[in-house]
Amino acid sequence: MTAPSSSEIAAALGRLDALTRRLRSECPWDREQDERSIVPHTVEEAYELADAANGGDDAKLLDELGDVLFQVHFLSLLLEERGAGDLATVAEHCRQKLIRRHPHVFGDVEAASAGDVLRNWDQIKASEDGREPGIFGDVPQNLPALLLARKVQRRAASAGLLERAPDAKPRAVADRDEAFDEIGERLFAVVDEARRLRVDPELALRAAAQRFRDRLEIGPADSSQDG
C-alpha cells in the first residue's frame, strides 16, 4: 500500500475538523458536551482501540483509531472555544515534546536499548516545567489498578529504586505470545483467588501500589533525617 502524501493527510484531517465543528454547532447532544462529560467516552474508545489492537483485526483497528481521533478533535475544539489552545497548538506541543524526549534521535544522547530510552524519557519528563515533584509526580490516581501498579513500578525502576528487568533482547513472536498468555493466566488465577476470598482485586492492588509509593516516598526522607 502506497503511503499517503502530506497533502492527502492534511486534507483528510481538515474534513474531519470541519465535520467536528459542524456537529458542535448543529447537533444538540454535541453542543451540550464539555470535558467532564466527553472524557468517559474518550476512555471507552481507548479501551475499544486496545481491544482491536490485541485482537489483530486491522479493519476494527482502523475503525477504532478513527473514533479516538475524533475525540482528539472534539476536545481540542473545546480548548479553542475558550481561547486555551486549538488542534494546531495540540499537534505542535506534541511534536516539540517528542523531540525533547528523544534526544537519542534529535540530539547527541546515546541510547543503546529500549530500557535506556525509557529511563531518559522519565528523567526528561520529571525535569519539565509544571510537573509535580517526586518520583511519582503526575501519576494519575484514577488509573485502573493494573496500569497504576505498572506505572509506579516503572517510575521506581527508572529512579534506581526497584530492580530493573534486563533489557530485553529480540525474541521470537511465539515466545512473546507465550509470555503474554502465561501472564494472563496467572493474573486470572489471582483474580479467582480474590473472588473466593471475597476480596476486591482492583482495590487490593490499588492499595498495594499506594503502600509501595508510600515506602519509597517516606523512606528517603527518613534516611536523610538520620544523617
C-alpha positions in Angstrom: 0.0 0.0 0.0 1.4 3.4 -1.0 1.8 5.9 1.8 -0.5 8.9 1.5 1.1 12.2 0.7 1.3 15.0 3.3 -1.4 16.9 1.3 -3.8 13.9 1.4 -3.3 13.6 5.2 -3.9 17.3 5.7 -7.0 17.2 3.5 -8.5 14.3 5.4 -7.8 15.8 8.8 -9.3 19.1 7.6 -12.5 17.4 6.5 -12.7 15.7 9.9 -12.1 19.0 11.6 -14.9 20.6 9.6 -17.3 17.8 10.5 -16.4 18.1 14.2 -17.2 21.9 14.1 -20.5 21.3 12.4 -21.5 18.7 14.9 -20.6 21.0 17.8 -22.7 23.7 16.2 -25.7 21.8 14.9 -26.1 18.6 17.0 -28.0 19.1 20.3 -26.0 16.3 22.0 -22.6 17.6 20.9 -23.5 21.2 21.9 -24.1 20.0 25.5 -20.8 18.3 26.0 -17.8 19.5 28.0 -14.5 17.9 29.1 -16.1 16.0 32.0 -18.9 14.6 30.0 -16.9 13.7 26.9 -13.8 12.1 28.6 -15.7 9.0 29.7 -16.4 8.3 26.0 -12.7 9.0 25.3 -11.7 6.4 27.8 -14.2 3.9 26.5 -12.9 4.5 22.9 -9.3 4.0 24.1 -10.3 0.6 25.6 -12.0 -0.4 22.4 -8.9 0.6 20.5 -6.8 -1.5 22.8 -9.1 -4.5 22.3 -8.9 -4.1 18.5 -5.1 -3.9 18.6 -4.9 -7.0 20.8 -7.3 -8.9 18.5 -5.2 -8.3 15.4 -8.2 -7.1 13.4 -6.9 -4.4 11.1 -10.4 -3.3 10.0 -11.5 -2.9 13.6 -8.3 -1.2 14.5 -8.8 1.4 11.6 -12.4 2.0 12.9 -11.4 2.5 16.5 -8.4 4.7 15.6 -10.9 7.0 13.9 -13.1 7.1 17.0 -10.1 8.1 19.1 -9.0 10.7 16.5 -12.5 12.3 16.7 -12.2 12.5 20.4 -8.9 14.4 20.0 -10.5 16.8 17.5 -13.5 17.4 19.8 -11.5 18.0 22.9 -9.2 20.3 21.0 -12.2 22.3 19.8 -13.4 22.8 23.4 -10.0 24.3 24.2 -10.3 26.6 21.2 -13.8 27.8 22.2 -12.4 29.2 25.5 -9.1 30.5 23.9 -6.9 28.0 25.7 -5.5 26.3 22.5 -6.6 24.6 19.4 -5.8 21.5 17.3 -2.7 23.1 15.8 -1.4 24.0 19.2 -2.0 20.5 20.4 -0.2 19.0 17.5 2.8 21.4 17.8 3.0 20.9 21.6 3.1 17.1 21.0 5.8 17.4 18.3 8.0 19.5 20.5 7.6 17.2 23.4 8.5 14.1 21.3 11.6 15.9 20.0 12.6 16.9 23.6 12.1 13.4 24.9 14.0 11.7 22.1 17.5 13.2 22.5 19.0 10.0 21.1 17.3 10.7 17.8 17.3 14.5 17.7 20.3 15.2 19.9 23.6 13.7 20.8 22.5 11.4 23.7 23.3 7.7 23.4 20.5 5.1 23.9 21.6 1.6 23.1 18.4 -0.1 24.2 14.7 0.4 24.8 15.5 0.4 28.5 17.8 3.4 28.0 15.1 5.2 26.1 12.6 4.7 28.9 15.0 5.9 31.6 15.9 9.0 29.6 12.2 9.7 28.9 11.3 9.5 32.6 14.2 11.8 33.6 13.4 14.4 31.0 9.7 14.3 31.9 10.5 14.8 35.6 12.5 18.0 34.7 9.8 19.7 32.6 8.0 22.8 33.8 4.7 22.2 35.5 5.4 18.6 36.6 4.6 17.6 40.1 7.8 16.9 42.1 8.8 13.5 43.3 9.3 10.0 41.7 5.6 9.6 41.2 4.7 13.1 40.2 1.8 13.3 37.7 0.9 9.6 38.1 -2.9 9.7 37.8 -4.6 8.2 40.8 -7.7 7.2 38.7 -5.8 4.8 36.5 -7.1 1.2 36.7 -5.1 -0.7 39.3 -3.0 -2.8 36.9 -2.0 0.3 35.0 -1.3 2.2 38.2 0.9 -0.6 39.6 2.8 -0.9 36.3 3.4 2.9 36.1 4.6 3.3 39.7 6.9 0.3 39.3 8.4 1.7 36.1 8.9 5.1 37.8 10.7 3.4 40.7 12.8 1.3 38.3 13.8 4.4 36.3 14.9 6.1 39.6 17.0 3.1 40.5 14.8 2.2 43.5 13.5 -1.0 42.1 15.4 -3.8 40.3 15.1 -3.2 36.6 14.3 -6.0 34.3 17.3 -6.7 32.0 17.0 -5.0 28.6 15.0 -7.4 26.5 16.7 -9.0 23.5 14.6 -9.5 20.4 12.6 -12.7 20.9 10.6 -14.8 18.5 6.9 -13.8 18.3 6.0 -17.2 19.6 7.9 -16.5 22.8 6.2 -13.2 23.3 2.8 -14.7 22.7 3.7 -17.5 25.2 4.7 -14.9 27.9 1.5 -12.9 27.1 -0.7 -16.0 27.7 1.2 -17.1 30.8 0.9 -13.7 32.5 -2.8 -13.6 31.6 -3.4 -17.0 33.1 -1.5 -16.0 36.3 -3.5 -12.8 36.7 -6.7 -14.7 36.0 -5.8 -17.2 38.8 -5.1 -14.3 41.3 -8.5 -12.8 40.5 -10.2 -16.1 41.0 -8.4 -16.4 44.4 -9.6 -12.9 45.3 -13.1 -13.9 44.3 -13.1 -16.9 46.6 -11.7 -14.9 49.5 -14.2 -12.1 48.8 -11.5 -9.6 48.2 -11.9 -6.9 45.5 -8.8 -7.4 43.4 -8.9 -3.9 42.0 -9.0 -2.3 45.4 -6.4 -4.7 46.8 -3.9 -4.0 44.0 -4.6 -0.2 44.3 -3.9 -0.4 48.0 -0.6 -2.3 47.4 0.5 0.2 44.8 -0.2 3.0 47.3 1.8 1.2 50.1 4.7 0.8 47.6 4.6 4.5 46.8 4.5 5.4 50.5 7.5 3.3 51.3 9.6 4.9 48.6 8.5 8.4 49.2 8.8 8.3 53.0 12.0 6.1 53.1 14.4 8.6 51.6 13.1 11.4 53.9 13.6 9.2 57.0 17.1 8.3 56.0 18.1 11.9 55.4 16.9 12.9 58.8 19.0 10.1 60.3 22.1 11.5 58.7 
